Amino acid sequence: MKPSADALVIGGGPAGAAVAARLAAAGRAVVLCERDAQPRPQVCGEFISASAVEELRDLGVAPMRLGAAEIRRARVVVEDLKADAGLPFAAYGLSRTRLDASLLDLAVRHGAEVWRGAGVRSLTRSDGGTWQILLGDGRRVRSRTVVLASGKHELRGHQRVWKVASNCVGFKMHWRLLTEQEAALGSGIELFLYRNGYAGLQPIEAGVANLCLVMSATTFRTCGMSFAAALGHLRQLIPALDERLRGATPLWADPASIARLPYGYLCRASDCADDLYRVGDQVAVIPSFTGEGIAIALRTARLAAEAVVAGVTSRNYVAAARRHVRWPMRVASLLETLTRRQDVARPVLSVARSAGVLPALARATRLRDPSAGLRGRSGLRTASERSSARSA
């Protein structure tokens, strides 16, 4: 048993692995606890945007070296209406399995301890400010710093504060397309919009395509709570999606799934009263169709690591993180509201078919200032720095 660590990281997704790698590289003794003993599919679009590429580059990770598929175009479909445009930035498709493994390996190379199959049963804090986690196997670890990177899942006793979850469910399935379907998809990401939901299809590594879809819980119940029936319903509703999947082979017996998606959640400073450094989806949950979720995970991981090393409080850290993600979150939430209504989505897509509109929307949902760190525009300083400034 390791009785203590400089920092505990709960969760081994991109955010958790990246923050562990950065803290370990800064000389901190880091223990990362990941509940799954083996990698398993996560409900994620697996889109590596320009912002995510910048963050990965800063970590020394190159998507192309991991076999990522290059994505150069975006296509949006509403019923029989289509819009197609080149992306204004370089993007890639890469499975979470491969990305997560690469980042966890990076954390280990920098000196972090990665414990797999280490589900956290409880997280408590002593009067002296030291955290203690109790793992499912009975092990206990103490630290004065805890980074919460549990994704969209909640840690008992430390749930995110959000008012209403969307009445939606999400699914993900990998497919082996037919040769002609793979050629038609090419280096594009395709977004199919329908009432109260959307589906996204894109290539990832090794000639595989990733399909993610979101639909209302009401529609899912109407389909008998069956993924096969729900997908069949969408294929009838969207001929272009059916064309992409007809004869293709699903690669898993069952899809990855998630319910009560907290789209639009944005952590506030007051949510950090427990002094945890929240990263990734614990800070912000952007609508999936924007493809910026992985970028937010990696950006908040960098900011959190900088905050811990500099002695910046979790409240001040999350204030800086909000400044980085607030604008794309607002744009994405507005777009999601519009796409949920087909009577609005069709005229919006008609306008988007004009030259330059789709690329502009793609840029609008990207994180800004890729080189900006914790201080950047946030103006954050440690307590000692603020004291020195006042003395001067």
matplotlib code that plots the C-alpha trace (Angstrom):
import matplotlib.pyplot as plt

x = [0.0, 1.2, 0.2, 0.4, 1.1, 1.6, -1.5, -4.2, -6.0, -9.4, -10.1, -7.8, -9.4, -7.7, -8.1, -6.9, -4.0, -2.8, -2.9, -1.1, 1.6, 2.1, 2.2, 4.6, 6.8, 6.9, 8.3, 5.2, 4.5, 1.3, -1.2, -3.9, -6.8, -8.8, -11.8, -11.7, -9.1, -9.1, -9.9, -13.5, -15.5, -16.5, -19.4, -17.2, -17.1, -13.3, -12.7, -9.3, -9.9, -7.2, -7.4, -6.8, -4.0, -2.2, -2.6, -1.4, 1.6, 2.5, 2.4, 4.6, 1.8, 1.2, -2.2, -0.8, 1.9, -0.9, -2.6, -5.3, -7.4, -7.1, -10.4, -10.6, -14.3, -17.6, -21.0, -24.3, -27.6, -31.1, -33.6, -32.8, -30.8, -27.0, -24.1, -20.5, -17.4, -13.7, -12.6, -10.6, -8.1, -6.4, -8.4, -8.2, -10.2, -8.7, -10.3, -10.5, -8.9, -5.8, -5.7, -6.2, -3.6, -1.1, -1.7, -1.6, 1.7, 3.0, 2.0, 3.8, 7.0, 7.0, 6.8, 3.1, 1.7, -1.3, -3.6, -6.1, -9.2, -9.0, -12.5, -12.9, -15.4, -15.2, -13.3, -13.1, -11.2, -9.7, -9.9, -6.2, -7.1, -5.7, -7.8, -8.1, -9.5, -10.8, -10.6, -12.9, -10.1, -9.7, -6.5, -6.3, -4.2, -3.8, -2.9, -3.5, -4.3, -7.0, -7.8, -11.3, -11.3, -14.2, -15.8, -19.6, -19.8, -20.3, -18.2, -20.5, -20.4, -18.8, -21.4, -21.4, -24.0, -26.3, -30.0, -31.4, -29.9, -31.0, -33.7, -31.4, -29.5, -26.2, -24.8, -21.6, -20.7, -17.7, -18.4, -16.5, -17.9, -18.1, -15.4, -17.7, -19.1, -15.6, -14.7, -17.9, -17.1, -13.5, -11.8, -15.0, -17.1, -20.8, -23.5, -27.1, -29.6, -33.1, -35.8, -34.4, -31.2, -28.2, -25.8, -22.2, -20.1, -16.4, -13.3, -10.9, -7.7, -7.4, -10.3, -12.9, -15.8, -17.2, -20.9, -22.2, -25.8, -28.0, -31.7, -34.5, -35.3, -38.9, -37.9, -35.8, -38.7, -40.9, -38.4, -38.8, -35.5, -33.6, -30.5, -31.1, -34.7, -33.6, -30.9, -33.4, -35.8, -33.1, -32.1, -35.7, -35.9, -32.5, -31.9, -28.3, -27.4, -29.0, -26.9, -23.8, -24.6, -26.4, -24.3, -21.7, -20.6, -20.9, -17.7, -19.2, -21.9, -23.5, -23.0, -21.5, -24.2, -25.0, -28.1, -29.0, -26.3, -25.6, -25.0, -24.3, -22.9, -20.2, -18.5, -18.7, -16.2, -18.8, -18.9, -15.3, -16.1, -14.7, -11.3, -11.1, -9.4, -12.1, -11.0, -12.7, -16.4, -16.3, -15.7, -17.7, -19.9, -20.1, -22.6, -20.9, -21.5, -19.0, -16.1, -14.4, -14.9, -11.3, -9.8, -11.6, -10.3, -6.7, -6.9, -8.4, -5.8, -3.0, -4.6, -5.2, -1.6, -0.3, -2.5, -1.4, 2.3, 1.9, -0.2, -3.3, -6.6, -9.1, -11.6, -9.2, -8.2, -11.8, -12.4, -9.5, -10.9, -14.3, -12.7, -11.1, -14.3, -17.2, -17.4, -17.4, -19.9, -22.3, -22.1, -22.4, -25.5, -27.1, -26.5, -27.8, -31.0, -31.4, -30.6, -33.3, -36.0, -36.1, -38.3, -35.4, -32.6, -33.6, -33.5, -30.3, -28.7, -29.9, -27.9, -25.0, -24.7, -23.3, -19.6, -17.7, -20.6, -19.8, -16.1, -17.0, -19.3, -16.5, -14.1, -16.6, -16.9, -13.1, -11.2, -9.3, -5.7, -4.1, -0.8, -2.4, -1.7, -3.2, -2.0, -2.5, -5.5, -6.7, -4.2, -4.0, -1.2, -0.3, -0.8, 2.9, 3.0, 0.0, 1.7, 4.9, 2.9, 1.2, 4.6, 6.1]
y = [0.0, 3.5, 5.6, 9.0, 10.9, 14.5, 14.2, 11.7, 11.6, 9.9, 8.7, 7.5, 9.2, 11.9, 14.5, 12.3, 10.8, 14.2, 15.9, 12.9, 13.1, 16.8, 16.6, 13.7, 15.5, 18.5, 16.1, 15.3, 11.9, 11.0, 8.1, 7.7, 5.4, 4.1, 1.9, -0.3, -3.1, -3.1, -0.4, -0.4, 1.7, 5.2, 7.2, 9.7, 11.0, 10.4, 13.6, 15.3, 18.9, 21.6, 22.6, 19.0, 18.6, 21.6, 20.2, 16.7, 18.3, 20.1, 16.7, 15.2, 13.0, 13.0, 11.6, 10.4, 8.3, 6.5, 5.7, 8.4, 9.0, 12.5, 14.4, 17.3, 17.8, 18.2, 17.2, 18.0, 16.3, 17.3, 15.1, 15.5, 18.7, 18.5, 20.9, 20.0, 22.1, 21.7, 22.1, 25.3, 23.2, 19.9, 17.2, 13.5, 10.5, 8.3, 5.7, 6.5, 3.1, 4.0, 7.6, 6.8, 4.0, 6.4, 9.1, 6.6, 5.2, 8.8, 9.3, 6.2, 7.2, 10.5, 8.6, 8.5, 5.3, 4.1, 1.7, -0.1, -1.8, 0.7, 2.0, 4.7, 3.7, 7.0, 10.2, 11.9, 14.8, 15.2, 18.4, 19.0, 19.2, 15.8, 13.7, 10.0, 7.7, 4.2, 1.8, -1.1, -3.5, -1.9, 0.1, 3.6, 6.5, 10.0, 13.3, 17.0, 17.4, 15.5, 15.9, 14.6, 13.3, 10.9, 12.2, 12.3, 9.9, 11.2, 10.4, 9.8, 12.8, 15.0, 15.3, 18.2, 20.9, 21.1, 21.9, 19.7, 16.9, 16.7, 14.1, 12.2, 9.0, 8.5, 5.5, 4.6, 1.7, 1.0, -0.3, -1.9, -0.2, -1.7, -0.6, 1.8, 3.2, 3.8, 5.6, 7.7, 8.7, 9.4, 11.9, 13.5, 13.6, 13.4, 14.8, 13.7, 15.9, 14.8, 16.0, 16.0, 14.3, 13.8, 11.1, 11.5, 9.2, 9.5, 7.4, 6.4, 4.3, 1.0, 1.6, 1.6, 4.1, 5.4, 6.1, 8.2, 9.1, 11.0, 10.7, 11.7, 9.2, 9.4, 8.2, 5.4, 4.2, 4.2, 1.9, -0.6, 0.5, -1.4, 0.0, -2.1, -0.9, 2.7, 2.6, 1.0, 3.8, 6.4, 4.6, 4.7, 8.4, 9.3, 7.6, 9.0, 7.2, 4.0, 4.2, 4.5, 1.5, -0.9, -4.1, -2.7, -4.8, -3.6, -4.5, -4.9, -7.1, -4.1, -0.4, 1.8, 3.9, 6.7, 8.4, 11.8, 13.7, 17.0, 19.0, 22.6, 22.1, 24.6, 24.4, 27.5, 28.6, 28.0, 24.3, 24.0, 24.4, 20.9, 22.1, 19.4, 20.2, 19.1, 18.5, 17.4, 16.8, 17.6, 21.2, 21.5, 19.2, 20.5, 19.1, 16.2, 17.3, 20.1, 17.6, 19.7, 17.4, 15.9, 19.3, 20.6, 17.5, 18.2, 22.0, 21.7, 19.1, 21.5, 24.4, 22.2, 20.9, 24.4, 25.5, 22.6, 23.3, 27.1, 26.7, 28.3, 27.3, 25.1, 28.1, 30.3, 27.4, 26.8, 30.6, 30.4, 27.2, 28.9, 31.7, 29.2, 27.3, 29.7, 31.1, 27.7, 26.4, 29.3, 28.8, 25.0, 25.3, 27.7, 25.4, 22.4, 24.3, 25.1, 21.5, 20.0, 21.6, 20.5, 23.4, 25.6, 23.3, 23.2, 26.9, 27.2, 24.5, 26.3, 29.3, 27.1, 25.8, 29.3, 29.4, 29.9, 29.4, 25.8, 26.6, 29.7, 27.6, 25.1, 27.8, 29.3, 26.2, 25.7, 26.7, 29.9, 30.9, 27.4, 28.7, 30.5, 28.9, 29.4, 32.9, 34.0, 36.3, 35.0, 37.1, 34.4, 34.6, 32.5, 34.0, 34.8, 36.5, 38.7, 39.6, 40.5, 42.7, 44.5, 45.1, 46.5]
z = [0.0, -0.8, 2.3, 0.6, -2.6, -3.7, -5.9, -6.4, -9.8, -10.0, -13.6, -16.4, -19.5, -21.5, -18.8, -15.9, -17.8, -19.1, -15.7, -14.2, -16.9, -16.4, -12.6, -12.6, -15.2, -12.7, -10.0, -8.1, -6.7, -8.5, -8.1, -10.8, -10.0, -12.9, -12.1, -15.2, -15.1, -18.9, -21.5, -22.6, -25.1, -23.9, -25.4, -27.3, -30.8, -31.0, -32.9, -32.4, -33.2, -33.9, -30.2, -29.1, -31.6, -30.0, -26.5, -27.6, -29.3, -26.1, -24.4, -27.1, -28.6, -32.3, -33.5, -36.9, -35.1, -33.3, -36.7, -36.6, -39.7, -41.1, -41.3, -43.8, -44.5, -42.6, -44.0, -42.4, -43.4, -42.5, -44.2, -47.9, -47.4, -47.3, -46.7, -47.3, -46.7, -45.9, -42.3, -41.6, -39.5, -39.4, -37.5, -36.9, -35.9, -33.2, -30.9, -27.2, -26.5, -28.4, -27.2, -23.5, -23.6, -25.1, -22.5, -19.6, -21.0, -21.1, -17.4, -16.4, -18.4, -16.5, -13.2, -12.2, -10.7, -12.6, -10.7, -13.0, -11.6, -8.7, -8.3, -5.7, -3.0, -1.0, -0.8, 2.5, 4.0, 7.5, 9.6, 8.7, 4.9, 3.9, 1.5, 1.8, -0.8, -0.1, -3.0, -3.8, -2.8, 0.6, -0.2, 1.2, -0.1, 1.3, -0.4, 0.1, -3.6, -5.5, -9.2, -10.2, -13.7, -13.6, -16.9, -17.1, -14.1, -10.6, -7.5, -4.5, -2.2, -4.8, -7.5, -10.0, -9.3, -12.3, -12.5, -15.3, -17.3, -21.0, -21.6, -23.9, -24.2, -26.1, -27.9, -29.7, -32.0, -34.2, -37.7, -40.6, -43.6, -47.1, -49.5, -51.4, -48.1, -46.7, -50.0, -49.8, -46.2, -47.2, -44.9, -43.8, -40.7, -41.3, -39.0, -39.4, -37.6, -36.7, -34.2, -30.7, -31.7, -34.0, -35.2, -36.2, -38.4, -38.9, -39.7, -37.1, -37.3, -39.1, -41.5, -38.8, -38.6, -35.3, -35.1, -32.1, -31.8, -29.3, -29.1, -26.7, -24.0, -25.2, -28.7, -27.2, -25.0, -28.1, -29.8, -26.9, -25.1, -27.8, -29.6, -32.6, -32.9, -32.3, -34.9, -37.3, -36.7, -37.5, -40.6, -41.9, -40.9, -42.5, -45.9, -46.0, -42.7, -43.9, -47.1, -45.0, -42.8, -45.2, -45.3, -42.9, -39.9, -36.2, -34.4, -30.9, -29.5, -27.7, -28.0, -25.3, -23.8, -21.4, -20.1, -18.6, -20.5, -18.7, -21.9, -21.2, -17.7, -16.8, -13.4, -11.3, -8.6, -6.0, -7.1, -5.9, -2.2, -1.7, -3.1, -5.7, -9.0, -11.5, -15.1, -18.4, -18.2, -14.5, -15.7, -18.8, -21.0, -24.5, -27.0, -28.7, -32.3, -31.9, -31.5, -28.8, -25.8, -26.0, -26.4, -23.3, -21.4, -22.4, -21.9, -18.4, -17.5, -18.5, -16.5, -13.5, -13.5, -13.8, -10.9, -8.6, -9.3, -8.8, -5.7, -7.2, -5.5, -7.2, -7.2, -9.0, -11.4, -12.4, -12.9, -15.5, -17.0, -17.5, -19.4, -21.8, -22.5, -21.9, -25.5, -27.4, -24.8, -25.5, -29.3, -29.0, -26.7, -29.1, -32.1, -30.2, -29.4, -33.1, -34.3, -32.0, -34.2, -37.8, -38.7, -37.7, -38.6, -42.3, -42.9, -40.8, -43.0, -46.1, -45.0, -44.0, -47.5, -48.5, -48.9, -45.6, -43.2, -42.1, -41.6, -39.6, -37.3, -36.9, -35.8, -33.4, -31.3, -30.9, -27.8, -28.1, -27.3, -27.6, -26.3, -23.3, -19.9, -16.5, -16.2, -19.8, -19.9, -16.6, -14.6, -11.9, -9.4, -6.3, -2.9, -2.5, -5.9, -4.9, -1.6, -3.5, -5.9, -3.1, -1.3, -4.5]

ax = plt.figure().add_subplot(projection="3d")
ax.plot(x, y, z, "-o")
ax.set_aspect("equal")
plt.show()
